[in-house]
């Protein structure tokens, strides 16, 4: 099984169709759309860590 690289782990910048596919995959996995958008919008590990800490508080 190959891991998908979404958000800050993607290898190259996402175009509109890639972003829609990533969002759709996360929605099918049961993630709320607003959370999925925020996760996919993180630019790097620091932004992802900050988001996780915000959501954990």
C-alpha positions as protocol buffer text, in pm:
chain_id: "A"
residue {
  index: 1
  type: UNK
  ca { x: 0 y: 0 z: 0 }
}
residue {
  index: 2
  type: UNK
  ca { x: 137 y: 338 z: -99 }
}
residue {
  index: 3
  type: UNK
  ca { x: 97 y: 634 z: 138 }
}
residue {
  index: 4
  type: UNK
  ca { x: -64 y: 945 z: 4 }
}
residue {
  index: 5
  type: UNK
  ca { x: 118 y: 1273 z: 56 }
}
residue {
  index: 6
  type: UNK
  ca { x: -136 y: 1543 z: 131 }
}
residue {
  index: 7
  type: UNK
  ca { x: -101 y: 1896 z: 262 }
}
residue {
  index: 8
  type: UNK
  ca { x: 247 y: 1982 z: 387 }
}
residue {
  index: 9
  type: UNK
  ca { x: 374 y: 1636 z: 287 }
}
residue {
  index: 10
  type: UNK
  ca { x: 292 y: 1671 z: -82 }
}
residue {
  index: 11
  type: UNK
  ca { x: 593 y: 1655 z: -311 }
}
residue {
  index: 12
  type: UNK
  ca { x: 487 y: 1935 z: -545 }
}
residue {
  index: 13
  type: UNK
  ca { x: 235 y: 2218 z: -538 }
}
residue {
  index: 14
  type: UNK
  ca { x: -125 y: 2111 z: -585 }
}
residue {
  index: 15
  type: UNK
  ca { x: -332 y: 2246 z: -869 }
}
residue {
  index: 16
  type: UNK
  ca { x: -710 y: 2282 z: -837 }
}
residue {
  index: 17
  type: UNK
  ca { x: -791 y: 1928 z: -949 }
}
residue {
  index: 18
  type: UNK
  ca { x: -534 y: 1776 z: -713 }
}
residue {
  index: 19
  type: UNK
  ca { x: -667 y: 1980 z: -421 }
}
residue {
  index: 20
  type: UNK
  ca { x: -1023 y: 1866 z: -498 }
}
residue {
  index: 21
  type: UNK
  ca { x: -915 y: 1502 z: -515 }
}
residue {
  index: 22
  type: UNK
  ca { x: -728 y: 1529 z: -183 }
}
residue {
  index: 23
  type: UNK
  ca { x: -1029 y: 1693 z: -17 }
}
residue {
  index: 24
  type: UNK
  ca { x: -1262 y: 1427 z: -159 }
}
residue {
  index: 25
  type: UNK
  ca { x: -1036 y: 1147 z: -34 }
}
residue {
  index: 26
  type: UNK
  ca { x: -1033 y: 1293 z: 315 }
}
residue {
  index: 27
  type: UNK
  ca { x: -1413 y: 1336 z: 308 }
}
residue {
  index: 28
  type: UNK
  ca { x: -1457 y: 972 z: 203 }
}
residue {
  index: 29
  type: UNK
  ca { x: -1235 y: 874 z: 497 }
}
residue {
  index: 30
  type: UNK
  ca { x: -1480 y: 1051 z: 728 }
}
residue {
  index: 31
  type: UNK
  ca { x: -1296 y: 1375 z: 801 }
}
residue {
  index: 32
  type: UNK
  ca { x: -1514 y: 1689 z: 833 }
}
residue {
  index: 33
  type: UNK
  ca { x: -1471 y: 1913 z: 527 }
}
residue {
  index: 34
  type: UNK
  ca { x: -1371 y: 2222 z: 727 }
}
residue {
  index: 35
  type: UNK
  ca { x: -1100 y: 2032 z: 913 }
}
residue {
  index: 36
  type: UNK
  ca { x: -976 y: 1867 z: 592 }
}
residue {
  index: 37
  type: UNK
  ca { x: -944 y: 2209 z: 425 }
}
residue {
  index: 38
  type: UNK
  ca { x: -745 y: 2342 z: 720 }
}
residue {
  index: 39
  type: UNK
  ca { x: -515 y: 2039 z: 722 }
}
residue {
  index: 40
  type: UNK
  ca { x: -459 y: 2051 z: 348 }
}
residue {
  index: 41
  type: UNK
  ca { x: -389 y: 2425 z: 369 }
}
residue {
  index: 42
  type: UNK
  ca { x: -94 y: 2381 z: 604 }
}
residue {
  index: 43
  type: UNK
  ca { x: 227 y: 2484 z: 430 }
}
residue {
  index: 44
  type: UNK
  ca { x: 476 y: 2297 z: 648 }
}
residue {
  index: 45
  type: UNK
  ca { x: 525 y: 2089 z: 961 }
}
residue {
  index: 46
  type: UNK
  ca { x: 525 y: 2397 z: 1184 }
}
residue {
  index: 47
  type: UNK
  ca { x: 183 y: 2505 z: 1056 }
}
residue {
  index: 48
  type: UNK
  ca { x: 50 y: 2152 z: 1098 }
}
residue {
  index: 49
  type: UNK
  ca { x: 184 y: 2135 z: 1454 }
}
residue {
  index: 50
  type: UNK
  ca { x: 26 y: 2471 z: 1537 }
}
residue {
  index: 51
  type: UNK
  ca { x: -309 y: 2352 z: 1400 }
}
residue {
  index: 52
  type: UNK
  ca { x: -294 y: 2031 z: 1603 }
}
residue {
  index: 53
  type: UNK
  ca { x: -211 y: 2225 z: 1918 }
}
residue {
  index: 54
  type: UNK
  ca { x: -497 y: 2469 z: 1849 }
}
residue {
  index: 55
  type: UNK
  ca { x: -742 y: 2184 z: 1803 }
}
residue {
  index: 56
  type: UNK
  ca { x: -617 y: 2003 z: 2114 }
}
residue {
  index: 57
  type: UNK
  ca { x: -665 y: 2303 z: 2342 }
}
